[in-house]
Amino acid sequence: MTYPDSKLPISVLIPAKNEEANLPDCLACVAGADEIFVVDSQSSDRSVEIAEGYGAKVVQFYFNEQPKENKRKKKNWSLDNLPFRNEWVLIVDCDERITPALWDEIVTVIQNPDFDGYFINRRVYFLGKWIRHGGRYPDWNLRLFKHKQGHYETLDTEEVPNTGDNEVHEHVIAREHVEQEEWRIGYLKNDMDHIDFKNIYHWLDRHNRYSNWEAYVYKRMIEESFLDLLRSQIGYFQESLKPKGNSKDDASLVQSLDNVKDNSNKLRANLFGTPVERKRFLRKLWVRFPFKPILRFIIFYVIRLGFLDGKPGYIYGRLLSQYEYNIEVKLYELLNFGGNLNLKDSHKTSKKELERIS
């Protein structure tokens, strides 16, 4: 299916840094868009050349040159600063692919949208295998929305060192001026594919950065009141019982994101809300569990049937367990050593000890 005017009136946002291996296929799958922005972080490979060759507009992003009081990571900065000429934005990472079936569905909903944004499900491929089990599917992400109404939540991690300049696992929420309104969100039926053409080295390198970010997020979640978290669920449960109004669409595919964030401009942790809200609630429980690295492998590989994905599933599960261990170690370092491997004072040699040595 093609749009009547040949190009679909949406703006595609692709964050990039040294992505020459992934960019060609990524750009090709969104070639039907009216406008494509590649927001680059001073790539040293052929990323810029490739992007320009596909007709994309390349914008350089300088994370560390932003004023500290208004520092934003790449996607939020792009949503606030790029001169989009279309109402709708589609956010695609370099290692993601919009399948032909998904593109046709996007064409259809853009022509006659019933909602202000759409969740897109994602299939993760690893070592040539779709990781269908282990809790990796479904994997909903809000990627298609009206850019004036949505942006990424702020988790106050912009100053966390060694996490990169792009959002890690933040989610899209309603902007403040639509906070009290019903921001209607739908779910697309077709999937996008997550296929990284880089190697395991880059996967480990990326997740090493992610674990820095996760450790800080875990720390803040642990510091929150667990009792307040449980109390909030009573209110959300009562809210979930209220009628949402009439809808001509399948209720299983449509949810309301009314008041989706709390007063801190963050996605709320709501057991009775959207998939990402439920995931946030479960994450706040998860951070309090002991033995998380072992538990993560057991949950992924045994309970959620990751073993059905063969050897790639086993390797993926082991890597996720190691990732969780890295988070735990860095969290321990944060809580006990202020984010350093050792405390300076703990290694000061006393005068008496110096005399004994000499």
Contacts in CASP RR format, 6 or more apart in sequence:
PFRMAT RR
TARGET T0000
AUTHOR 0000-0000-0000
METHOD contacts of the structure
MODEL  1
MTYPDSKLPISVLIPAKNEEANLPDCLACVAGADEIFVVDSQSSDRSVEI
AEGYGAKVVQFYFNEQPKENKRKKKNWSLDNLPFRNEWVLIVDCDERITP
ALWDEIVTVIQNPDFDGYFINRRVYFLGKWIRHGGRYPDWNLRLFKHKQG
HYETLDTEEVPNTGDNEVHEHVIAREHVEQEEWRIGYLKNDMDHIDFKNI
YHWLDRHNRYSNWEAYVYKRMIEESFLDLLRSQIGYFQESLKPKGNSKDD
ASLVQSLDNVKDNSNKLRANLFGTPVERKRFLRKLWVRFPFKPILRFIIF
YVIRLGFLDGKPGYIYGRLLSQYEYNIEVKLYELLNFGGNLNLKDSHKTS
KKELERIS
1 104 0 8 1.000
1 107 0 8 1.000
1 108 0 8 1.000
2 107 0 8 1.000
3 9 0 8 1.000
3 32 0 8 1.000
3 107 0 8 1.000
3 110 0 8 1.000
3 111 0 8 1.000
6 32 0 8 1.000
7 32 0 8 1.000
7 33 0 8 1.000
7 34 0 8 1.000
8 32 0 8 1.000
8 33 0 8 1.000
8 34 0 8 1.000
8 106 0 8 1.000
8 107 0 8 1.000
8 110 0 8 1.000
9 34 0 8 1.000
9 86 0 8 1.000
9 87 0 8 1.000
9 88 0 8 1.000
9 110 0 8 1.000
10 33 0 8 1.000
10 34 0 8 1.000
10 35 0 8 1.000
10 86 0 8 1.000
10 88 0 8 1.000
10 89 0 8 1.000
10 90 0 8 1.000
10 106 0 8 1.000
10 110 0 8 1.000
10 144 0 8 1.000
11 33 0 8 1.000
11 34 0 8 1.000
11 35 0 8 1.000
11 36 0 8 1.000
11 37 0 8 1.000
11 82 0 8 1.000
11 84 0 8 1.000
11 85 0 8 1.000
11 86 0 8 1.000
11 88 0 8 1.000
11 89 0 8 1.000
11 90 0 8 1.000
11 147 0 8 1.000
12 30 0 8 1.000
12 33 0 8 1.000
12 35 0 8 1.000
12 36 0 8 1.000
12 37 0 8 1.000
12 89 0 8 1.000
12 90 0 8 1.000
12 91 0 8 1.000
12 92 0 8 1.000
13 37 0 8 1.000
13 39 0 8 1.000
13 75 0 8 1.000
13 78 0 8 1.000
13 79 0 8 1.000
13 82 0 8 1.000
13 89 0 8 1.000
13 90 0 8 1.000
13 91 0 8 1.000
13 92 0 8 1.000
14 23 0 8 1.000
14 26 0 8 1.000
14 27 0 8 1.000
14 30 0 8 1.000
14 36 0 8 1.000
14 37 0 8 1.000
14 38 0 8 1.000
14 39 0 8 1.000
14 51 0 8 1.000
14 56 0 8 1.000
14 91 0 8 1.000
14 92 0 8 1.000
14 93 0 8 1.000
14 94 0 8 1.000
15 39 0 8 1.000
15 41 0 8 1.000
15 61 0 8 1.000
15 74 0 8 1.000
15 75 0 8 1.000
15 78 0 8 1.000
15 93 0 8 1.000
15 94 0 8 1.000
15 166 0 8 1.000
16 23 0 8 1.000
16 38 0 8 1.000
16 39 0 8 1.000
16 40 0 8 1.000
16 41 0 8 1.000
16 43 0 8 1.000
16 47 0 8 1.000
16 51 0 8 1.000
16 94 0 8 1.000
17 40 0 8 1.000
17 41 0 8 1.000
17 42 0 8 1.000
17 43 0 8 1.000
17 47 0 8 1.000
17 165 0 8 1.000
17 166 0 8 1.000
18 43 0 8 1.000
18 44 0 8 1.000
18 45 0 8 1.000
18 47 0 8 1.000
19 26 0 8 1.000
19 43 0 8 1.000
19 45 0 8 1.000
19 47 0 8 1.000
19 94 0 8 1.000
19 95 0 8 1.000
20 43 0 8 1.000
20 45 0 8 1.000
20 46 0 8 1.000
20 47 0 8 1.000
20 50 0 8 1.000
21 197 0 8 1.000
21 198 0 8 1.000
22 94 0 8 1.000
22 95 0 8 1.000
22 196 0 8 1.000
22 197 0 8 1.000
22 198 0 8 1.000
23 38 0 8 1.000
23 47 0 8 1.000
23 50 0 8 1.000
23 51 0 8 1.000
23 54 0 8 1.000
23 94 0 8 1.000
24 50 0 8 1.000
24 54 0 8 1.000
25 97 0 8 1.000
25 195 0 8 1.000
25 197 0 8 1.000
26 92 0 8 1.000
26 93 0 8 1.000
26 94 0 8 1.000
26 95 0 8 1.000
26 96 0 8 1.000
26 97 0 8 1.000
27 36 0 8 1.000
27 38 0 8 1.000
27 50 0 8 1.000
27 51 0 8 1.000
27 54 0 8 1.000
27 56 0 8 1.000
28 54 0 8 1.000
29 92 0 8 1.000
29 97 0 8 1.000
29 98 0 8 1.000
29 99 0 8 1.000
29 103 0 8 1.000
30 36 0 8 1.000
30 90 0 8 1.000
30 92 0 8 1.000
30 98 0 8 1.000
30 103 0 8 1.000
31 54 0 8 1.000
32 103 0 8 1.000
33 90 0 8 1.000
34 85 0 8 1.000
34 86 0 8 1.000
35 57 0 8 1.000
35 84 0 8 1.000
35 85 0 8 1.000
35 86 0 8 1.000
36 54 0 8 1.000
36 55 0 8 1.000
36 56 0 8 1.000
36 57 0 8 1.000
37 56 0 8 1.000
37 57 0 8 1.000
37 58 0 8 1.000
37 59 0 8 1.000
37 78 0 8 1.000
37 82 0 8 1.000
37 84 0 8 1.000
38 47 0 8 1.000
38 48 0 8 1.000
38 51 0 8 1.000
38 56 0 8 1.000
38 57 0 8 1.000
38 58 0 8 1.000
38 59 0 8 1.000
39 59 0 8 1.000
39 60 0 8 1.000
39 61 0 8 1.000
39 74 0 8 1.000
39 77 0 8 1.000
39 78 0 8 1.000
39 82 0 8 1.000
40 47 0 8 1.000
40 48 0 8 1.000
40 51 0 8 1.000
40 58 0 8 1.000
40 59 0 8 1.000
40 60 0 8 1.000
40 61 0 8 1.000
41 60 0 8 1.000
41 61 0 8 1.000
41 63 0 8 1.000
41 74 0 8 1.000
41 165 0 8 1.000
41 166 0 8 1.000
42 60 0 8 1.000
42 62 0 8 1.000
48 58 0 8 1.000
51 58 0 8 1.000
52 58 0 8 1.000
59 78 0 8 1.000
59 82 0 8 1.000
61 74 0 8 1.000
61 77 0 8 1.000
61 78 0 8 1.000
61 165 0 8 1.000
63 71 0 8 1.000
63 73 0 8 1.000
63 74 0 8 1.000
63 164 0 8 1.000
63 165 0 8 1.000
64 165 0 8 1.000
66 72 0 8 1.000
66 77 0 8 1.000
68 159 0 8 1.000
71 158 0 8 1.000
71 159 0 8 1.000
72 80 0 8 1.000
72 158 0 8 1.000
73 152 0 8 1.000
73 158 0 8 1.000
73 164 0 8 1.000
73 165 0 8 1.000
73 166 0 8 1.000
73 167 0 8 1.000
73 170 0 8 1.000
74 165 0 8 1.000
74 166 0 8 1.000
74 167 0 8 1.000
75 91 0 8 1.000
75 152 0 8 1.000
75 166 0 8 1.000
75 167 0 8 1.000
76 151 0 8 1.000
76 152 0 8 1.000
76 154 0 8 1.000
76 167 0 8 1.000
79 89 0 8 1.000
79 147 0 8 1.000
79 150 0 8 1.000
79 151 0 8 1.000
79 152 0 8 1.000
80 151 0 8 1.000
84 147 0 8 1.000
87 146 0 8 1.000
87 147 0 8 1.000
87 148 0 8 1.000
88 110 0 8 1.000
88 113 0 8 1.000
88 144 0 8 1.000
88 145 0 8 1.000
88 146 0 8 1.000
88 147 0 8 1.000
89 144 0 8 1.000
89 145 0 8 1.000
89 146 0 8 1.000
89 147 0 8 1.000
90 98 0 8 1.000
90 106 0 8 1.000
90 143 0 8 1.000
90 144 0 8 1.000
91 143 0 8 1.000
91 144 0 8 1.000
92 98 0 8 1.000
92 143 0 8 1.000
92 192 0 8 1.000
93 194 0 8 1.000
95 194 0 8 1.000
95 195 0 8 1.000
95 196 0 8 1.000
95 197 0 8 1.000
95 198 0 8 1.000
96 122 0 8 1.000
96 192 0 8 1.000
96 193 0 8 1.000
96 194 0 8 1.000
96 195 0 8 1.000
97 192 0 8 1.000
97 193 0 8 1.000
97 194 0 8 1.000
97 195 0 8 1.000
98 106 0 8 1.000
98 192 0 8 1.000
99 190 0 8 1.000
99 191 0 8 1.000
99 192 0 8 1.000
99 193 0 8 1.000
101 190 0 8 1.000
102 120 0 8 1.000
102 188 0 8 1.000
102 190 0 8 1.000
102 191 0 8 1.000
102 192 0 8 1.000
104 190 0 8 1.000
105 188 0 8 1.000
105 189 0 8 1.000
105 190 0 8 1.000
106 144 0 8 1.000
106 188 0 8 1.000
109 115 0 8 1.000
109 118 0 8 1.000
109 144 0 8 1.000
109 188 0 8 1.000
114 184 0 8 1.000
114 186 0 8 1.000
114 249 0 8 1.000
115 184 0 8 1.000
115 185 0 8 1.000
115 186 0 8 1.000
115 254 0 8 1.000
116 145 0 8 1.000
116 146 0 8 1.000
116 149 0 8 1.000
116 183 0 8 1.000
116 184 0 8 1.000
116 185 0 8 1.000
117 142 0 8 1.000
117 144 0 8 1.000
117 145 0 8 1.000
117 146 0 8 1.000
117 149 0 8 1.000
117 183 0 8 1.000
117 184 0 8 1.000
117 185 0 8 1.000
117 186 0 8 1.000
118 142 0 8 1.000
118 143 0 8 1.000
118 144 0 8 1.000
118 145 0 8 1.000
118 185 0 8 1.000
118 186 0 8 1.000
118 187 0 8 1.000
118 188 0 8 1.000
119 140 0 8 1.000
119 141 0 8 1.000
119 142 0 8 1.000
119 143 0 8 1.000
119 185 0 8 1.000
119 186 0 8 1.000
119 187 0 8 1.000
119 188 0 8 1.000
119 274 0 8 1.000
119 275 0 8 1.000
120 140 0 8 1.000
120 141 0 8 1.000
120 142 0 8 1.000
120 143 0 8 1.000
120 144 0 8 1.000
120 188 0 8 1.000
120 191 0 8 1.000
120 192 0 8 1.000
121 137 0 8 1.000
121 138 0 8 1.000
121 139 0 8 1.000
121 140 0 8 1.000
121 141 0 8 1.000
121 187 0 8 1.000
121 188 0 8 1.000
121 190 0 8 1.000
121 191 0 8 1.000
121 192 0 8 1.000
122 137 0 8 1.000
122 139 0 8 1.000
122 140 0 8 1.000
122 141 0 8 1.000
122 191 0 8 1.000
122 192 0 8 1.000
122 193 0 8 1.000
122 194 0 8 1.000
123 130 0 8 1.000
123 132 0 8 1.000
123 137 0 8 1.000
123 139 0 8 1.000
123 191 0 8 1.000
123 192 0 8 1.000
123 193 0 8 1.000
123 194 0 8 1.000
124 130 0 8 1.000
124 131 0 8 1.000
124 136 0 8 1.000
124 137 0 8 1.000
124 139 0 8 1.000
124 194 0 8 1.000
125 131 0 8 1.000
125 193 0 8 1.000
125 194 0 8 1.000
125 195 0 8 1.000
125 196 0 8 1.000
126 312 0 8 1.000
126 313 0 8 1.000
126 315 0 8 1.000
126 316 0 8 1.000
127 311 0 8 1.000
127 312 0 8 1.000
127 315 0 8 1.000
127 316 0 8 1.000
128 312 0 8 1.000
129 309 0 8 1.000
129 310 0 8 1.000
129 312 0 8 1.000
129 313 0 8 1.000
130 137 0 8 1.000
130 309 0 8 1.000
131 137 0 8 1.000
131 306 0 8 1.000
131 309 0 8 1.000
131 312 0 8 1.000
131 313 0 8 1.000
131 316 0 8 1.000
132 308 0 8 1.000
132 309 0 8 1.000
133 304 0 8 1.000
133 305 0 8 1.000
133 306 0 8 1.000
133 307 0 8 1.000
133 308 0 8 1.000
133 309 0 8 1.000
133 313 0 8 1.000
134 299 0 8 1.000
134 300 0 8 1.000
134 301 0 8 1.000
134 304 0 8 1.000
134 305 0 8 1.000
134 306 0 8 1.000
134 309 0 8 1.000
134 317 0 8 1.000
135 300 0 8 1.000
135 304 0 8 1.000
135 306 0 8 1.000
136 316 0 8 1.000
138 275 0 8 1.000
140 187 0 8 1.000
140 274 0 8 1.000
140 275 0 8 1.000
140 276 0 8 1.000
141 171 0 8 1.000
142 171 0 8 1.000
142 172 0 8 1.000
142 185 0 8 1.000
142 276 0 8 1.000
143 172 0 8 1.000
143 192 0 8 1.000
144 188 0 8 1.000
145 172 0 8 1.000
145 185 0 8 1.000
148 175 0 8 1.000
149 174 0 8 1.000
149 175 0 8 1.000
149 178 0 8 1.000
149 183 0 8 1.000
150 172 0 8 1.000
150 173 0 8 1.000
150 174 0 8 1.000
150 175 0 8 1.000
150 178 0 8 1.000
150 183 0 8 1.000
151 172 0 8 1.000
151 173 0 8 1.000
151 175 0 8 1.000
152 167 0 8 1.000
152 170 0 8 1.000
152 171 0 8 1.000
152 172 0 8 1.000
152 173 0 8 1.000
153 170 0 8 1.000
153 171 0 8 1.000
153 172 0 8 1.000
153 173 0 8 1.000
153 261 0 8 1.000
153 265 0 8 1.000
153 266 0 8 1.000
153 267 0 8 1.000
154 170 0 8 1.000
154 264 0 8 1.000
154 265 0 8 1.000
154 266 0 8 1.000
155 170 0 8 1.000
155 217 0 8 1.000
155 220 0 8 1.000
155 266 0 8 1.000
156 220 0 8 1.000
157 163 0 8 1.000
157 168 0 8 1.000
157 213 0 8 1.000
157 216 0 8 1.000
157 217 0 8 1.000
160 212 0 8 1.000
160 213 0 8 1.000
160 216 0 8 1.000
161 212 0 8 1.000
162 209 0 8 1.000
162 212 0 8 1.000
163 209 0 8 1.000
163 210 0 8 1.000
163 212 0 8 1.000
163 213 0 8 1.000
164 209 0 8 1.000
168 209 0 8 1.000
168 210 0 8 1.000
168 213 0 8 1.000
168 214 0 8 1.000
169 210 0 8 1.000
169 213 0 8 1.000
169 214 0 8 1.000
169 217 0 8 1.000
171 267 0 8 1.000
171 276 0 8 1.000
171 280 0 8 1.000
173 257 0 8 1.000
173 260 0 8 1.000
173 261 0 8 1.000
173 265 0 8 1.000
173 266 0 8 1.000
173 267 0 8 1.000
174 181 0 8 1.000
174 183 0 8 1.000
174 257 0 8 1.000
174 260 0 8 1.000
174 261 0 8 1.000
176 265 0 8 1.000
179 259 0 8 1.000
179 261 0 8 1.000
180 259 0 8 1.000
181 258 0 8 1.000
182 256 0 8 1.000
182 257 0 8 1.000
182 258 0 8 1.000
183 256 0 8 1.000
183 257 0 8 1.000
183 258 0 8 1.000
183 260 0 8 1.000
184 254 0 8 1.000
184 256 0 8 1.000
184 257 0 8 1.000
185 254 0 8 1.000
185 255 0 8 1.000
185 256 0 8 1.000
185 257 0 8 1.000
185 274 0 8 1.000
186 249 0 8 1.000
186 253 0 8 1.000
186 254 0 8 1.000
186 255 0 8 1.000
187 253 0 8 1.000
187 254 0 8 1.000
187 255 0 8 1.000
189 253 0 8 1.000
196 202 0 8 1.000
196 203 0 8 1.000
203 319 0 8 1.000
204 319 0 8 1.000
207 319 0 8 1.000
207 323 0 8 1.000
207 326 0 8 1.000
208 326 0 8 1.000
210 323 0 8 1.000
211 323 0 8 1.000
211 326 0 8 1.000
211 327 0 8 1.000
211 330 0 8 1.000
212 330 0 8 1.000
214 327 0 8 1.000
214 330 0 8 1.000
215 327 0 8 1.000
215 330 0 8 1.000
215 331 0 8 1.000
215 333 0 8 1.000
215 334 0 8 1.000
216 334 0 8 1.000
218 287 0 8 1.000
218 327 0 8 1.000
218 331 0 8 1.000
219 331 0 8 1.000
219 334 0 8 1.000
219 335 0 8 1.000
221 283 0 8 1.000
221 284 0 8 1.000
221 287 0 8 1.000
222 287 0 8 1.000
222 288 0 8 1.000
224 284 0 8 1.000
226 288 0 8 1.000
229 269 0 8 1.000
229 281 0 8 1.000
229 284 0 8 1.000
232 268 0 8 1.000
232 269 0 8 1.000
232 270 0 8 1.000
233 270 0 8 1.000
233 271 0 8 1.000
233 272 0 8 1.000
233 281 0 8 1.000
236 268 0 8 1.000
236 270 0 8 1.000
236 271 0 8 1.000
236 272 0 8 1.000
236 273 0 8 1.000
237 271 0 8 1.000
237 272 0 8 1.000
239 272 0 8 1.000
240 272 0 8 1.000
240 273 0 8 1.000
244 256 0 8 1.000
247 254 0 8 1.000
255 273 0 8 1.000
255 274 0 8 1.000
257 274 0 8 1.000
259 268 0 8 1.000
260 267 0 8 1.000
260 268 0 8 1.000
260 274 0 8 1.000
260 277 0 8 1.000
261 267 0 8 1.000
261 268 0 8 1.000
262 268 0 8 1.000
267 276 0 8 1.000
267 277 0 8 1.000
267 280 0 8 1.000
268 277 0 8 1.000
268 280 0 8 1.000
269 277 0 8 1.000
269 280 0 8 1.000
269 281 0 8 1.000
269 283 0 8 1.000
269 284 0 8 1.000
270 277 0 8 1.000
270 278 0 8 1.000
270 280 0 8 1.000
270 281 0 8 1.000
271 277 0 8 1.000
271 278 0 8 1.000
271 281 0 8 1.000
271 282 0 8 1.000
272 278 0 8 1.000
286 292 0 8 1.000
289 295 0 8 1.000
292 324 0 8 1.000
292 327 0 8 1.000
292 328 0 8 1.000
293 321 0 8 1.000
293 322 0 8 1.000
293 324 0 8 1.000
293 325 0 8 1.000
293 328 0 8 1.000
294 321 0 8 1.000
296 317 0 8 1.000
296 320 0 8 1.000
296 321 0 8 1.000
296 324 0 8 1.000
297 317 0 8 1.000
297 318 0 8 1.000
297 320 0 8 1.000
297 321 0 8 1.000
300 306 0 8 1.000
300 316 0 8 1.000
300 317 0 8 1.000
300 320 0 8 1.000
300 321 0 8 1.000
301 307 0 8 1.000
301 313 0 8 1.000
301 314 0 8 1.000
301 317 0 8 1.000
306 313 0 8 1.000
306 314 0 8 1.000
306 317 0 8 1.000
307 313 0 8 1.000
307 314 0 8 1.000
309 316 0 8 1.000
330 339 0 8 1.000
333 339 0 8 1.000
333 340 0 8 1.000
333 341 0 8 1.000
337 343 0 8 1.000
349 357 0 8 1.000
END
